[in-house]
Amino acid sequence: MKPDAQFKLSVMMFFQFFAWGAWFATLGQCLGANGLANFGGGAYGSAPIGAIFAPLFLGLIADRFFPSQQVMGVLFLIGGVLLSLVPGVVESGNGETMVWMMTANMLCYMPTLGLGNSIAFANLDRLVFPKVRVWGTIGWIAAGLLVGFLGWSSSFEIFYLAGASSIILGLFSFTLPNTPPPAKGEPVNLRALLMLDALAILKRPAFVVFLACSCLICIPLAYYYGLTSNYLTNAGFEQAASTMTLGQMSEIFFMLLIPFFFRKLGVKWMILVGMLSWVVRYLLFAYGASEQVIWMLLLSVALHGICYDFFFVTGFMYTDKIAPENIRTQAQSLLVFFTQGIGMYFGYQVAFGRFGEEVTGYGNLNDAISSARAVEELGVLEQLGRMFAVSMPEGLDTTMLSNVMSQWKEFWTYPAMFACVIAVVFFLTFWDKVSVAEEEGGE
């Protein structure tokens, strides 16, 4: 490992997730507050579409022709330009064009998830990876806090911030450690293009179970990513973007403890604890809704550290461990394809479909809170102090509030039940004694 590799890869992770977190966490609230809630499924669905096609791109380009860091640079430069154009398109009222532009951006962005992991694993010891990946979490936190501080949780200005950070990372990527394509010199064939080489690891029964359960549980997971900002705003949180960073703050803590938990719990229990944490999260959202029990909502957000790290990060490390070296990039892409691709795509369609049918009072309550809340001129320190503030304006129709919160309770109960069923199936069917904490010699 080169002395400066860990530093540069940490910077890469920071800007990679800053660029995504700047718009992703509160896009649902942004769309709803600007009369574009009907485009929520399409807008969030852009990420899974990108994930679905990402492996095709990686298998053809990144694995064979160009150094990985150069591919990263080009993708982020293109994506940054696309993100910067979104506000202008929205101002013209063209929601469909916005969705297409976001889809084009995510076709550039999603390949970088597997690509970034591959660059990191190629240049770091495996157990050093969490220390680098944690800077992605810090980047997401920084983006959320900045969006909250600027008061942009309901504004399309968030895309200017995302676009600028993406362009910065695009330029920086060309300075990353040189990572040659792992399959350089091998002929391009249909097997590589369709990830058929990576399908060889499906001969391992435990990985089949892991992949299937990971795909299915991403359906209820999409509820949190797509609609938490809408829910928190309805519950009286003034800056949903800042509040949601509490989840990433807890993620830092658990990310750094991953090597310890791996040694104590192993792969199966790490993933199972992650799945069950999603069940608890949604139950807290559901039963904290009726009376707006703030501590329950905050605890649910703070559970994100366990929810994400124990499930997604453990999955990436498990996949890297069992995949042969020459197809590790494809294997990472296969995992992204089934989780953040197939699973999340159907999850967003289900979540936003149920949201439109069941939480029918969201728009009226959102407008009522916005209209009743006084506009204040705040200084820098006062603005910082209000980023996590929760308040309901005086004079708000309490009957409307109660009815809408009852709708939210029913809404969150479904993903809790769904995640619970998948967790039980995983517990009963996944058996693999591989130790991710084991290090090969020569490192």
C-alpha positions as a printed NumPy array, in Angstrom:
array([[  0.   ,   0.   ,   0.   ],
       [  1.422,   3.37 ,  -1.035],
       [  1.797,   5.907,   1.815],
       [ -0.63 ,   8.427,   0.311],
       [ -3.113,   5.87 ,  -1.047],
       [ -5.296,   5.835,   2.063],
       [ -5.481,   9.641,   2.127],
       [ -6.409,   9.982,  -1.546],
       [ -8.981,   7.199,  -1.386],
       [-10.515,   8.824,   1.698],
       [-10.892,  12.092,  -0.247],
       [-12.442,  10.119,  -3.108],
       [-15.011,   8.57 ,  -0.771],
       [-15.808,  11.963,   0.795],
       [-16.701,  13.681,  -2.472],
       [-18.311,  10.587,  -3.976],
       [-20.953,  10.498,  -1.258],
       [-21.133,  14.284,  -0.798],
       [-22.241,  14.555,  -4.436],
       [-24.974,  11.961,  -3.887],
       [-26.056,  13.045,  -0.407],
       [-26.467,  16.674,  -1.462],
       [-29.669,  15.831,  -3.337],
       [-30.707,  12.281,  -2.52 ],
       [-31.809,  12.565,   1.109],
       [-34.368,  15.357,   0.661],
       [-35.342,  15.066,  -3.   ],
       [-38.74 ,  13.64 ,  -2.005],
       [-39.52 ,  16.683,   0.134],
       [-38.132,  18.973,  -2.556],
       [-40.434,  17.485,  -5.184],
       [-43.451,  17.478,  -2.879],
       [-42.971,  21.106,  -1.83 ],
       [-42.76 ,  22.235,  -5.453],
       [-45.774,  20.399,  -6.844],
       [-43.75 ,  17.623,  -8.468],
       [-44.525,  14.738,  -6.101],
       [-45.869,  12.674,  -9.02 ],
       [-42.345,  12.503, -10.412],
       [-40.913,  11.042,  -7.183],
       [-40.916,   7.437,  -8.337],
       [-39.207,   8.334, -11.604],
       [-36.679,  10.651,  -9.973],
       [-35.628,   8.171,  -7.307],
       [-35.957,   5.321,  -9.785],
       [-33.086,   6.881, -11.733],
       [-30.632,   5.456,  -9.178],
       [-31.742,   1.817,  -9.584],
       [-31.768,   2.173, -13.375],
       [-28.18 ,   3.372, -13.164],
       [-27.323,   0.42 , -10.931],
       [-28.944,  -2.043, -13.332],
       [-26.874,  -0.88 , -16.288],
       [-23.684,  -0.145, -14.352],
       [-22.354,  -3.73 , -14.47 ],
       [-22.653,  -3.779, -18.265],
       [-20.466,  -0.682, -18.449],
       [-17.946,  -1.955, -15.91 ],
       [-17.665,  -5.365, -17.508],
       [-16.939,  -3.846, -20.917],
       [-14.887,  -0.73 , -20.092],
       [-13.458,  -0.631, -16.557],
       [-12.322,  -4.245, -16.379],
       [-10.57 ,  -4.308, -19.743],
       [ -9.523,  -1.063, -21.383],
       [ -8.822,   1.884, -19.084],
       [ -7.347,   2.414, -15.619],
       [-10.167,   2.565, -13.097],
       [ -9.273,   6.022, -11.775],
       [ -9.529,   7.512, -15.283],
       [-12.959,   6.008, -15.807],
       [-14.03 ,   7.504, -12.45 ],
       [-12.833,  10.943, -13.521],
       [-14.723,  10.998, -16.806],
       [-17.95 ,   9.707, -15.244],
       [-17.987,  12.334, -12.494],
       [-17.238,  15.2  , -14.881],
       [-20.179,  14.25 , -17.109],
       [-22.459,  13.681, -14.116],
       [-21.531,  17.025, -12.588],
       [-22.577,  18.916, -15.697],
       [-25.915,  17.065, -15.826],
       [-26.688,  17.802, -12.163],
       [-25.927,  21.487, -12.624],
       [-28.525,  21.691, -15.398],
       [-31.407,  20.218, -13.354],
       [-32.559,  23.451, -11.583],
       [-32.975,  25.27 , -14.882],
       [-35.045,  22.419, -16.303],
       [-37.28 ,  22.329, -13.216],
       [-37.888,  26.071, -13.328],
       [-39.411,  25.569, -16.776],
       [-41.858,  23.111, -15.18 ],
       [-40.633,  20.14 , -17.188],
       [-40.657,  17.284, -14.698],
       [-40.215,  14.593, -17.331],
       [-37.009,  16.165, -18.66 ],
       [-35.77 ,  16.42 , -15.068],
       [-36.252,  12.665, -14.626],
       [-34.403,  11.925, -17.866],
       [-31.472,  14.142, -16.842],
       [-31.306,  12.536, -13.427],
       [-31.362,   9.119, -15.067],
       [-28.454,  10.126, -17.316],
       [-26.533,  11.336, -14.259],
       [-27.143,   8.112, -12.375],
       [-26.019,   6.075, -15.372],
       [-22.711,   7.855, -14.81 ],
       [-22.763,   7.714, -11.011],
       [-23.836,   4.18 , -10.159],
       [-20.877,   2.46 , -11.879],
       [-18.601,   4.407,  -9.533],
       [-19.932,   2.534,  -6.488],
       [-18.496,  -0.772,  -7.631],
       [-15.557,   0.979,  -9.297],
       [-14.657,   2.945,  -6.169],
       [-14.787,  -0.193,  -4.036],
       [-12.57 ,  -2.024,  -6.507],
       [ -9.994,   0.798,  -6.524],
       [ -9.969,   0.794,  -2.723],
       [ -9.67 ,  -2.974,  -2.36 ],
       [ -6.902,  -3.046,  -4.987],
       [ -4.792,  -0.533,  -3.068],
       [ -5.639,  -1.216,   0.592],
       [ -5.583,  -4.052,   3.08 ],
       [ -9.135,  -5.372,   3.41 ],
       [ -9.571,  -4.397,   7.063],
       [ -8.364,  -0.86 ,   6.324],
       [-11.324,  -0.405,   3.969],
       [-13.821,   0.662,   6.693],
       [-11.434,   3.437,   7.766],
       [-11.495,   4.78 ,   4.206],
       [-15.192,   4.121,   3.544],
       [-16.135,   6.094,   6.658],
       [-15.085,   9.271,   4.831],
       [-17.931,   8.648,   2.41 ],
       [-20.243,   8.814,   5.389],
       [-18.593,  12.027,   6.56 ],
       [-19.121,  13.45 ,   3.066],
       [-22.828,  12.581,   3.188],
       [-23.109,  14.24 ,   6.622],
       [-21.339,  17.373,   5.417],
       [-23.711,  17.61 ,   2.446],
       [-26.815,  17.221,   4.629],
       [-25.65 ,  19.762,   7.194],
       [-24.782,  22.28 ,   4.482],
       [-28.137,  21.814,   2.76 ],
       [-29.882,  22.298,   6.109],
       [-27.799,  25.346,   7.004],
       [-28.584,  26.96 ,   3.655],
       [-32.29 ,  26.16 ,   4.085],
       [-32.405,  24.156,   0.852],
       [-34.27 ,  21.033,   2.057],
       [-37.18 ,  22.017,  -0.204],
       [-35.163,  23.788,  -2.925],
       [-33.695,  22.606,  -6.212],
       [-30.567,  24.615,  -5.398],
       [-29.312,  21.318,  -3.978],
       [-28.379,  20.254,  -7.503],
       [-25.897,  23.099,  -7.909],
       [-24.129,  21.854,  -4.791],
       [-24.171,  18.261,  -6.041],
       [-22.946,  19.255,  -9.497],
       [-20.001,  21.303,  -8.195],
       [-18.788,  18.522,  -5.878],
       [-19.106,  15.965,  -8.677],
       [-16.92 ,  18.056, -10.987],
       [-14.326,  18.499,  -8.219],
       [-14.163,  14.733,  -7.729],
       [-13.967,  14.194, -11.48 ],
       [-10.801,  16.262, -11.635],
       [ -9.359,  14.744,  -8.452],
       [ -9.925,  11.187,  -9.684],
       [ -7.064,  11.5  , -12.157],
       [ -4.668,  11.771,  -9.174],
       [ -5.826,   8.516,  -7.538],
       [ -3.488,   5.48 ,  -7.334],
       [ -3.128,   3.861, -10.712],
       [ -5.425,   0.83 , -10.841],
       [ -4.976,  -1.102, -14.094],
       [ -7.969,  -2.922, -15.523],
       [ -7.946,  -6.434, -13.982],
       [ -8.963,  -8.147, -17.231],
       [ -6.666,  -6.168, -19.555],
       [ -5.704,  -8.072, -22.667],
       [ -8.56 , -10.519, -22.431],
       [-10.904, -10.519, -25.429],
       [-14.217,  -8.713, -25.102],
       [-17.053, -11.185, -25.122],
       [-20.71 , -11.45 , -24.262],
       [-19.967, -13.353, -21.071],
       [-18.078, -10.397, -19.642],
       [-20.626,  -7.85 , -20.862],
       [-23.478,  -9.67 , -19.133],
       [-21.512, -10.445, -15.926],
       [-21.61 , -14.145, -16.713],
       [-18.076, -14.525, -15.359],
       [-19.258, -13.234, -11.988],
       [-22.186, -15.65 , -12.037],
       [-19.662, -18.388, -11.26 ],
       [-19.866, -17.45 ,  -7.58 ],
       [-23.558, -18.442,  -7.638],
       [-22.275, -22.007,  -7.381],
       [-21.844, -21.142,  -3.708],
       [-25.321, -21.808,  -2.173],
       [-24.785, -19.352,   0.681],
       [-24.098, -16.532,  -1.774],
       [-27.318, -17.313,  -3.654],
       [-29.274, -16.957,  -0.411],
       [-27.39 , -13.78 ,   0.476],
       [-28.005, -12.235,  -2.946],
       [-31.712, -13.144,  -3.049],
       [-32.421, -11.845,   0.459],
       [-30.373,  -8.704,  -0.175],
       [-32.374,  -7.988,  -3.316],
       [-35.75 ,  -8.54 ,  -1.659],
       [-35.046,  -6.541,   1.492],
       [-34.095,  -3.541,  -0.639],
       [-37.793,  -3.193,  -1.49 ],
       [-38.754,  -2.051,   2.029],
       [-35.431,  -0.194,   2.346],
       [-36.49 ,   2.145,  -0.474],
       [-39.234,   3.543,   1.77 ],
       [-36.656,   5.179,   4.031],
       [-34.486,   6.647,   1.314],
       [-37.365,   8.015,  -0.729],
       [-39.848,   9.366,   1.808],
       [-38.274,  10.005,   5.218],
       [-37.713,  13.692,   4.418],
       [-41.425,  14.064,   3.586],
       [-42.371,  12.36 ,   6.836],
       [-40.04 ,  14.38 ,   9.047],
       [-41.251,  17.629,   7.498],
       [-44.874,  16.649,   8.174],
       [-43.839,  15.84 ,  11.759],
       [-42.533,  19.389,  12.285],
       [-38.799,  19.093,  11.62 ],
       [-37.631,  22.397,  10.156],
       [-34.64 ,  21.074,   8.182],
       [-35.067,  17.412,   7.259],
       [-31.686,  17.315,   5.494],
       [-29.784,  18.165,   8.675],
       [-31.861,  15.854,  10.855],
       [-31.208,  12.893,   8.587],
       [-27.446,  13.32 ,   8.993],
       [-27.837,  11.93 ,  12.519],
       [-28.049,   8.558,  10.81 ],
       [-24.73 ,   9.054,   9.056],
       [-23.152,  10.258,  12.307],
       [-24.027,   6.942,  13.921],
       [-22.791,   5.231,  10.774],
       [-19.274,   6.564,  11.41 ],
       [-19.215,   4.964,  14.842],
       [-20.348,   1.554,  13.628],
       [-18.198,   1.703,  10.487],
       [-15.057,   1.946,  12.583],
       [-16.224,  -0.982,  14.719],
       [-16.894,  -3.291,  11.77 ],
       [-13.579,  -5.224,  12.107],
       [-14.383,  -5.867,  15.801],
       [-17.933,  -7.039,  15.083],
       [-16.732,  -9.241,  12.219],
       [-14.476, -11.123,  14.589],
       [-17.191, -11.451,  17.257],
       [-20.289, -12.049,  15.144],
       [-19.289, -13.258,  11.689],
       [-20.979, -12.559,   8.37 ],
       [-24.376, -14.132,   9.078],
       [-25.067, -12.33 ,  12.337],
       [-23.719,  -9.032,  11.02 ],
       [-26.168,  -9.075,   8.12 ],
       [-29.038, -10.394,  10.247],
       [-28.603,  -7.646,  12.846],
       [-28.627,  -5.139,   9.992],
       [-31.893,  -6.537,   8.612],
       [-33.601,  -6.58 ,  12.011],
       [-32.534,  -2.984,  12.605],
       [-34.613,  -1.974,   9.58 ],
       [-37.629,  -3.663,  11.19 ],
       [-37.109,  -1.717,  14.415],
       [-36.594,   1.526,  12.482],
       [-39.923,   1.279,  10.664],
       [-41.816,   0.286,  13.802],
       [-40.43 ,   3.378,  15.544],
       [-41.557,   5.519,  12.618],
       [-45.006,   3.914,  12.67 ],
       [-45.704,   4.071,  16.402],
       [-44.05 ,   7.453,  16.841],
       [-46.296,   9.027,  14.209],
       [-49.668,   9.403,  15.914],
       [-48.4  ,  11.61 ,  18.749],
       [-45.252,  12.858,  16.976],
       [-43.045,  11.19 ,  19.593],
       [-39.82 ,  12.973,  18.682],
       [-37.411,  10.664,  20.501],
       [-38.787,   7.688,  18.57 ],
       [-38.309,   9.462,  15.257],
       [-34.792,  10.585,  16.141],
       [-33.833,   7.098,  17.345],
       [-35.149,   5.642,  14.106],
       [-32.944,   7.981,  12.077],
       [-29.959,   7.295,  14.342],
       [-30.29 ,   3.535,  13.717],
       [-28.936,   4.14 ,  10.243],
       [-25.415,   3.268,  11.388],
       [-26.4  ,  -0.328,  12.084],
       [-28.937,  -0.501,   9.247],
       [-26.444,   0.516,   6.566],
       [-23.068,  -0.701,   7.848],
       [-24.139,  -4.143,   9.013],
       [-26.029,  -4.787,   5.782],
       [-24.42 ,  -2.985,   2.836],
       [-20.792,  -2.648,   3.961],
       [-20.76 ,  -6.221,   5.272],
       [-22.165,  -7.365,   1.94 ],
       [-19.438,  -5.607,  -0.041],
       [-16.706,  -7.12 ,   2.131],
       [-18.241, -10.619,   2.038],
       [-18.507, -10.466,  -1.762],
       [-14.9  ,  -9.314,  -2.14 ],
       [-13.761, -12.169,   0.1  ],
       [-15.426, -15.028,  -1.781],
       [-15.005, -13.764,  -5.358],
       [-11.938, -14.844,  -7.4  ],
       [ -9.52 , -11.952,  -7.881],
       [-10.03 , -11.627, -11.657],
       [-13.801, -11.038, -11.331],
       [-14.006,  -8.992,  -8.134],
       [-15.106,  -5.841,  -9.971],
       [-17.842,  -7.809, -11.722],
       [-18.853,  -9.425,  -8.421],
       [-19.217,  -6.028,  -6.738],
       [-21.253,  -4.858,  -9.717],
       [-23.441,  -7.946,  -9.505],
       [-24.25 ,  -7.095,  -5.903],
       [-25.045,  -3.47 ,  -6.801],
       [-27.18 ,  -4.729,  -9.717],
       [-29.426,  -6.843,  -7.495],
       [-29.597,  -4.535,  -4.462],
       [-29.41 ,  -0.902,  -5.492],
       [-30.648,  -1.864,  -8.948],
       [-33.448,  -4.428,  -9.114],
       [-34.43 ,  -4.323,  -5.424],
       [-34.424,  -0.546,  -5.032],
       [-36.176,   0.047,  -8.374],
       [-39.185,  -2.038,  -7.417],
       [-38.96 ,  -0.642,  -3.887],
       [-39.334,   2.961,  -5.07 ],
       [-42.248,   2.046,  -7.313],
       [-44.018,   0.328,  -4.413],
       [-43.157,   3.04 ,  -1.874],
       [-44.196,   6.033,  -3.968],
       [-47.258,   4.187,  -5.246],
       [-48.438,   3.518,  -1.696],
       [-47.469,   7.042,  -0.63 ],
       [-49.69 ,   8.615,  -3.284],
       [-52.61 ,   6.329,  -2.418],
       [-52.356,   6.243,   1.384],
       [-50.729,   9.454,   2.658],
       [-53.243,  11.632,   0.839],
       [-52.999,  14.479,   3.33 ],
       [-49.249,  15.029,   2.952],
       [-49.497,  17.957,   0.535],
       [-52.127,  19.866,   2.484],
       [-50.256,  19.445,   5.769],
       [-46.957,  20.422,   4.164],
       [-48.511,  23.594,   2.721],
       [-50.232,  24.417,   6.015],
       [-46.984,  24.102,   7.999],
       [-45.05 ,  26.147,   5.46 ],
       [-47.669,  28.906,   5.379],
       [-48.086,  29.111,   9.145],
       [-44.381,  29.068,   9.969],
       [-43.069,  32.614,  10.31 ],
       [-40.222,  33.728,   8.055],
       [-37.258,  34.756,  10.21 ],
       [-33.982,  36.506,   9.496],
       [-31.397,  34.457,  11.382],
       [-27.694,  34.957,  11.953],
       [-25.137,  32.254,  11.262],
       [-25.096,  30.885,  14.82 ],
       [-28.903,  31.027,  15.088],
       [-29.221,  29.214,  11.771],
       [-26.835,  26.507,  12.981],
       [-28.893,  26.111,  16.131],
       [-32.105,  25.59 ,  14.173],
       [-30.888,  22.876,  11.807],
       [-32.266,  20.149,  14.11 ],
       [-35.239,  22.142,  15.402],
       [-38.735,  20.618,  15.658],
       [-41.798,  22.829,  15.97 ],
       [-45.421,  22.937,  14.923],
       [-46.728,  26.422,  14.045],
       [-49.489,  27.821,  16.213],
       [-52.959,  27.687,  14.738],
       [-52.346,  24.51 ,  12.747],
       [-55.449,  22.358,  12.246],
       [-54.917,  19.596,  14.841],
       [-57.529,  17.349,  13.249],
       [-55.733,  17.457,   9.907],
       [-52.418,  16.784,  11.65 ],
       [-53.846,  13.772,  13.494],
       [-55.397,  12.307,  10.349],
       [-52.229,  12.642,   8.297],
       [-50.077,  11.117,  11.029],
       [-52.458,   8.149,  11.199],
       [-51.908,   7.709,   7.472],
       [-48.137,   7.758,   8.008],
       [-48.479,   5.09 ,  10.724],
       [-50.161,   2.703,   8.319],
       [-47.62 ,   3.583,   5.639],
       [-44.583,   2.608,   7.748],
       [-46.1  ,  -0.623,   9.11 ],
       [-45.887,  -2.411,   5.736],
       [-42.091,  -2.161,   5.212],
       [-41.543,  -3.263,   8.82 ],
       [-43.483,  -6.478,   8.189],
       [-41.779,  -7.048,   4.83 ],
       [-38.27 ,  -6.646,   6.279],
       [-39.118,  -8.959,   9.172],
       [-40.151, -11.787,   6.828],
       [-36.919, -11.489,   4.815],
       [-34.819, -11.48 ,   7.999],
       [-36.461, -14.728,   9.154],
       [-35.848, -16.376,   5.757],
       [-32.198, -15.292,   5.826],
       [-31.731, -16.629,   9.358],
       [-33.11 , -20.034,   8.409],
       [-31.344, -20.499,   5.067],
       [-27.942, -18.725,   5.104],
       [-24.956, -20.843,   6.18 ],
       [-21.387, -19.868,   5.348],
       [-18.38 , -20.256,   7.642],
       [-16.106, -17.934,   5.642],
       [-14.211, -15.412,   7.796],
       [-13.941, -11.993,   6.174],
       [-11.507, -10.989,   8.896],
       [ -8.95 , -13.52 ,   7.69 ],
       [ -6.08 , -11.89 ,   5.834],
       [ -4.188, -13.63 ,   3.085],
       [ -0.441, -13.767,   3.448],
       [  1.838, -11.353,   1.658],
       [ -0.054,  -8.177,   2.427]])
